[in-house]
């Protein structure tokens, strides 16, 4: 709540400015929505988006998109395999829906991550293995593009548990480029406060008249910045039905929500946000850190993931968004070829898999290959940086772009800027 000389500032009817905006619940790290939107004025309308799905903990590539049916039992594991729409390509038996539409997917096998003895989600978010030193994809896009149409450019649905925010830092780009996090209580705040009508919010003159009684006090404290164009943009977001509806899943028909399933409801939310104009949406699905109970957990989670990916792919094509919205589904690494501890697979950064679709990419293919045990790439492997390079290009951003760090030194968006060349045909 804005205060003047230590006192809350109230309007003539007793409603505080904070209550008018009702953006307090949307704050992140002490930032109000106006702070988040203070990035840069929007240029051309957004035409491209990225949805990044993090399979938290690292899903087993061998038990999903890169099965090894001819390997010994301690390698191939418990699952059978099924043919896909692509001749000679097989998925695990627990991905039947994706198998049927594999001609709309690009599967990248043998992705090489890094081994630092820990999980490395920051690598797939930044293209760099050094935690907390580089801004994530969404923050870069926020900095270079800014908001469009009243919507934040970068939304994270990775908000349970909250400590996951640590993986999505803007570092030297500044706190204004943190992701906008629509927590449940925040979504309720995308409406005017009681006693403040939408008509009032839309009537800029009337609203400013309500602020006139505090203008002189604000001038003494420099607080007039709170009434700048960015605060006005926050007002517009609160007042805009388009923005509110983008976050409101109840606007979707029940049949559409059931098609995704509760497990992948954030897929549907991400699609709505991308369609509305958000440039980058990140989300996480499940817990795939299966040092133990690998087959139990994968047998439970894979069918649910299968359902969500199938629904999202189908939706993108049905809505004509397959060229505008790029999606990548991946974990920070794969799982070990050899089953250990009876029923588990440990971390394996030497080979992982990613599924890419939409984005106008060349789909209906498998890119890369691994050896007979799924342990190493048969050729020069792609890395998370290469995948991010393709995503930056989809967004119209040159990955050779430099941004100044805290010391003013120019830092490239990526050091390894080669894209996944097969995605572009």
C-alpha positions in Angstrom: 0.0 0.0 0.0 1.4 3.4 -1.0 1.9 5.6 2.0 2.6 9.3 2.4 4.6 10.2 5.5 3.8 6.7 6.9 0.1 6.9 6.4 -1.9 4.8 3.9 -3.3 6.9 1.1 -7.0 6.6 0.7 -9.4 8.1 -1.8 -12.3 10.3 -0.8 -14.6 7.2 -0.3 -12.1 5.4 1.9 -10.8 3.0 -0.8 -7.1 2.8 -1.0 -5.2 3.0 -4.3 -4.0 -0.5 -3.7 -7.6 -1.7 -3.4 -8.5 0.1 -6.6 -5.9 -1.8 -8.5 -6.1 -5.0 -6.5 -2.7 -6.0 -7.8 -1.1 -6.7 -4.5 -1.8 -10.4 -4.8 -0.2 -10.4 -8.2 3.1 -9.1 -6.8 6.2 -11.1 -7.1 9.2 -10.5 -4.9 7.8 -7.2 -3.8 7.0 -6.1 -7.3 3.5 -4.8 -8.2 2.1 -5.6 -11.6 3.0 -2.1 -12.6 6.6 -2.9 -11.9 6.5 -6.0 -14.0 4.9 -4.1 -16.8 7.5 -1.4 -16.6 9.8 -3.3 -18.9 9.6 -1.5 -22.2 6.8 -0.1 -24.3 5.5 -2.7 -26.7 6.5 -2.4 -30.3 4.8 -4.5 -33.0 2.0 -6.8 -31.8 3.2 -10.2 -30.7 3.0 -12.9 -33.3 5.1 -15.7 -31.9 5.1 -17.5 -28.6 7.0 -20.3 -26.8 5.6 -22.7 -24.3 8.2 -24.6 -22.3 7.2 -27.7 -20.4 9.7 -28.8 -17.8 9.5 -32.5 -16.8 10.9 -31.8 -13.3 13.6 -34.1 -12.2 14.4 -35.5 -15.7 12.2 -38.1 -17.3 13.6 -41.4 -18.5 14.2 -41.1 -22.2 14.6 -44.9 -22.5 11.1 -45.4 -20.9 9.5 -42.8 -23.1 10.7 -41.4 -26.5 13.9 -43.4 -27.0 13.2 -47.0 -26.0 15.7 -49.8 -26.5 13.6 -53.0 -27.0 16.5 -55.1 -28.1 18.7 -54.2 -25.1 19.2 -56.6 -22.1 16.4 -56.5 -19.5 18.5 -54.4 -17.1 18.7 -51.7 -19.8 15.3 -51.8 -21.6 13.4 -52.0 -18.4 9.8 -53.2 -17.8 7.9 -51.4 -20.6 7.0 -52.6 -24.0 7.1 -50.4 -27.1 4.5 -49.5 -29.8 4.9 -48.3 -33.4 4.2 -44.7 -34.2 2.9 -42.8 -37.2 6.6 -42.6 -38.3 7.9 -45.7 -40.0 10.4 -47.5 -37.9 10.0 -45.2 -34.9 8.7 -46.6 -31.6 7.7 -45.0 -28.3 7.0 -46.6 -25.0 3.7 -48.4 -24.7 2.4 -45.7 -22.4 2.4 -43.0 -25.0 -0.3 -44.3 -27.5 -1.8 -40.9 -28.2 1.5 -39.3 -29.1 2.4 -42.3 -31.1 -0.6 -41.8 -33.3 0.3 -38.1 -34.1 4.1 -38.5 -34.2 3.9 -36.9 -37.7 3.2 -33.6 -35.8 6.1 -34.0 -33.4 9.9 -33.7 -33.7 11.7 -35.9 -31.2 15.3 -34.9 -30.4 17.3 -37.8 -29.0 20.7 -37.9 -27.4 20.6 -34.3 -25.9 23.8 -33.7 -23.9 23.4 -31.8 -20.7 26.0 -31.4 -17.9 27.0 -33.3 -14.9 27.4 -31.1 -11.8 26.0 -33.7 -9.4 22.7 -31.9 -9.1 19.6 -31.0 -11.1 20.2 -28.3 -13.8 16.9 -26.8 -14.8 18.7 -23.5 -15.3 20.5 -25.0 -18.3 17.3 -25.6 -20.2 16.0 -22.2 -19.2 19.2 -20.2 -20.0 21.5 -22.3 -22.2 24.2 -22.1 -19.6 25.1 -24.6 -16.8 26.2 -21.9 -14.3 23.2 -21.5 -12.0 22.0 -18.0 -11.4 24.4 -16.1 -13.6 22.4 -15.7 -16.8 18.8 -14.6 -17.5 16.3 -17.1 -18.5 14.6 -17.2 -21.9 11.5 -15.5 -20.7 13.3 -12.6 -19.0 15.4 -12.0 -22.1 12.2 -11.8 -24.2 10.6 -9.6 -21.6 13.6 -7.2 -21.8 13.7 -7.2 -25.6 10.0 -7.1 -26.4 8.2 -5.7 -23.4 4.5 -6.3 -22.9 1.9 -6.3 -25.7 -1.8 -5.6 -25.4 -1.7 -5.2 -21.7 -0.4 -8.7 -21.1 2.9 -9.5 -19.5 5.4 -11.0 -22.0 6.6 -13.8 -19.6 4.3 -15.9 -17.4 5.4 -18.7 -15.2 3.0 -21.4 -14.1 5.8 -23.1 -12.1 4.4 -21.8 -8.8 4.1 -24.9 -6.7 6.3 -25.1 -4.6 7.4 -21.4 -4.6 11.1 -22.2 -4.4 10.9 -23.2 -8.1 11.0 -19.4 -8.8 14.7 -19.6 -8.1 15.2 -21.2 -11.5 13.6 -18.4 -13.4 15.7 -15.4 -12.4 16.3 -12.3 -14.6 19.8 -11.8 -13.0 21.4 -8.6 -14.6 18.2 -7.7 -16.6 16.6 -6.6 -13.4 13.6 -7.5 -11.3 11.1 -6.0 -13.7 11.8 -9.0 -16.0 10.9 -11.7 -13.5 8.0 -13.9 -14.7 4.5 -12.8 -13.9 3.2 -15.5 -11.6 -0.6 -15.8 -11.5 -1.0 -17.5 -8.1 -4.5 -18.5 -7.3 -5.1 -15.5 -5.0 -3.7 -13.3 -7.7 -6.1 -14.4 -10.3 -8.9 -13.3 -8.0 -7.3 -9.8 -8.1 -7.8 -9.5 -11.9 -11.1 -7.7 -11.1 -11.9 -4.3 -9.7 -12.3 -3.9 -6.0 -15.7 -3.8 -4.4 -17.2 -0.4 -5.1 -15.0 0.3 -8.1 -16.8 -0.5 -11.4 -15.2 -1.6 -14.6 -16.7 1.6 -16.1 -14.8 3.7 -13.6 -11.6 1.9 -14.4 -12.1 2.5 -18.1 -13.0 6.1 -17.5 -9.4 7.5 -17.2 -10.6 11.0 -16.4 -12.8 10.0 -13.6 -10.2 7.7 -12.1 -7.5 10.4 -12.2 -10.0 12.8 -10.5 -10.2 10.3 -7.6 -6.4 10.6 -7.3 -6.4 14.4 -7.3 -6.8 14.6 -3.6 -3.4 13.0 -3.0 -1.5 14.6 -5.8 0.2 17.3 -3.8 1.4 14.9 -1.1 2.7 12.6 -3.8 4.7 15.4 -5.4 6.6 15.8 -2.1 7.7 12.2 -2.1 8.3 11.5 -5.7 5.4 9.1 -5.7 3.9 10.4 -8.9 5.8 7.7 -10.6 3.1 5.4 -9.4 0.7 7.2 -11.8 3.0 6.9 -14.8 2.1 5.0 -18.0 3.1 1.7 -16.5 0.7 2.0 -13.6 -1.9 3.0 -16.2 -1.1 -0.2 -18.1 -1.7 -2.1 -14.8 -5.1 -0.5 -14.6 -5.8 -1.5 -18.1 -4.9 -5.1 -17.3 -7.2 -5.1 -14.4 -10.0 -3.6 -16.5 -9.5 -5.6 -19.6 -11.8 -8.5 -20.1 -9.4 -10.0 -22.6 -6.6 -10.2 -20.0 -8.9 -11.6 -17.3 -10.3 -14.2 -19.6 -6.8 -15.3 -20.7 -6.2 -16.5 -17.1 -9.7 -17.8 -16.6 -10.0 -21.6 -17.4 -13.7 -21.5 -16.6 -14.1 -19.8 -20.0 -13.1 -23.1 -21.7 -15.8 -25.6 -22.4 -15.9 -28.5 -20.0 -15.1 -30.9 -22.8 -11.9 -29.1 -23.6 -10.8 -29.1 -20.0 -11.5 -32.8 -19.7 -9.5 -33.5 -22.9 -6.4 -32.2 -21.2 -7.1 -33.7 -17.8 -6.4 -32.3 -14.4 -2.7 -33.4 -14.5 -2.0 -31.2 -17.6 -4.5 -28.4 -16.9 -1.6 -25.9 -17.1 -1.1 -27.0 -20.7 -4.5 -25.6 -21.4 -3.7 -22.4 -19.4 -0.5 -22.0 -21.4 -2.3 -22.4 -24.7 -4.8 -19.7 -23.7 -2.0 -17.3 -22.6 0.0 -17.9 -25.8 -3.1 -17.4 -27.9 -3.9 -14.1 -26.1 -0.4 -12.7 -26.7 2.0 -13.8 -24.0 5.4 -14.5 -25.6 6.8 -17.1 -23.1 5.0 -19.4 -20.8 6.8 -21.9 -18.6 5.2 -24.7 -16.7 6.2 -28.0 -15.0 4.5 -31.3 -15.0 5.1 -34.1 -12.5 8.2 -35.3 -10.6 10.4 -37.6 -12.7 13.4 -37.9 -10.3 13.0 -41.6 -10.2 16.1 -43.0 -8.4 13.6 -45.5 -7.1 10.2 -46.6 -8.3 11.1 -45.5 -11.9 8.6 -47.8 -13.5 5.8 -47.3 -11.0 6.1 -43.5 -11.3 6.5 -43.4 -15.1 3.6 -45.8 -15.6 1.4 -43.4 -13.6 2.7 -40.2 -15.1 3.3 -41.0 -18.8 -0.3 -41.6 -19.7 -1.3 -38.3 -18.2 1.5 -36.5 -20.0 0.5 -38.3 -23.2 -3.1 -37.0 -22.8 -1.9 -33.4 -22.2 0.6 -33.3 -25.1 -2.0 -34.8 -27.5 -4.6 -32.2 -26.5 -2.2 -29.4 -26.9 -0.9 -30.5 -30.3 -4.5 -31.0 -31.5 -5.6 -27.6 -30.2 -2.7 -25.8 -31.9 -3.6 -27.3 -35.3 -7.4 -26.9 -34.8 -6.9 -23.2 -34.0 -4.3 -22.5 -36.7 -1.6 -21.8 -34.2 0.9 -24.5 -35.3 3.2 -21.9 -36.9 2.9 -19.2 -34.2 3.3 -21.2 -31.0 6.4 -23.4 -30.4 6.3 -26.0 -27.7 9.2 -27.9 -26.1 8.7 -30.7 -23.6 11.8 -31.8 -21.8 13.6 -32.4 -18.5 17.0 -31.3 -17.4 18.6 -34.6 -18.4 17.7 -38.2 -19.0 17.9 -41.3 -16.8 20.7 -43.9 -16.6 20.5 -46.8 -19.0 21.1 -49.4 -16.4 18.3 -50.0 -13.9 19.7 -49.8 -10.3 18.4 -50.1 -6.7 16.0 -52.7 -8.0 13.6 -50.4 -9.8 15.3 -47.0 -10.3 17.3 -45.0 -12.8 19.8 -42.4 -11.7 20.6 -39.0 -13.4 22.1 -39.3 -16.9 23.3 -36.0 -18.5 24.9 -37.8 -21.5 21.7 -38.5 -23.2 18.1 -37.1 -22.9 15.2 -36.5 -25.1 13.0 -33.5 -26.0 9.7 -33.3 -27.9 9.2 -30.2 -30.0 6.1 -29.2 -32.0 4.4 -26.2 -33.5 6.6 -23.1 -34.2 6.4 -23.7 -37.9 9.2 -26.3 -37.3 9.7 -29.3 -39.5 8.0 -32.1 -37.6 7.3 -35.7 -38.3 10.9 -36.7 -37.6 13.4 -38.0 -35.1 16.5 -36.0 -34.7 19.6 -37.6 -33.5 20.1 -41.2 -32.2 21.7 -43.0 -29.2 23.6 -46.2 -28.9 22.0 -49.5 -28.3 21.8 -48.8 -24.5 20.6 -45.2 -24.8 23.7 -44.1 -23.0 25.5 -41.9 -25.6 24.7 -40.0 -28.8 25.8 -41.7 -32.0 26.9 -38.4 -33.4 27.6 -34.9 -32.3 24.9 -34.3 -29.7 22.7 -31.2 -29.5 22.6 -29.4 -26.2 19.9 -27.3 -24.4 21.6 -24.2 -25.9 20.9 -25.4 -29.4 17.2 -26.0 -28.7 17.0 -22.5 -27.1 18.7 -21.1 -30.2 15.9 -22.5 -32.3 13.3 -21.0 -30.0 14.9 -17.6 -30.0 14.9 -17.6 -33.8 11.3 -18.6 -33.8 10.6 -15.5 -31.6 12.5 -13.4 -34.1 15.5 -12.8 -31.8 19.0 -13.3 -32.9 20.8 -15.4 -30.3 24.0 -13.4 -31.0 22.3 -10.4 -29.5 24.2 -9.0 -26.5 22.9 -7.4 -23.3 24.9 -5.6 -20.7 25.5 -7.4 -17.4 25.9 -5.8 -14.0 29.3 -4.4 -14.9 28.2 -3.2 -18.3 30.0 -6.0 -20.2 28.1 -7.2 -23.3 26.9 -10.8 -22.8 25.6 -12.9 -25.7 22.2 -14.5 -25.2 23.9 -17.8 -26.0 27.5 -18.8 -26.4 26.6 -21.9 -28.5 24.3 -20.3 -31.0 23.9 -23.1 -33.5 20.2 -24.1 -33.8 18.8 -27.6 -34.2 19.2 -27.4 -38.0 16.8 -30.2 -38.8 13.9 -28.2 -37.3 14.1 -25.7 -40.1 14.2 -28.2 -42.9 
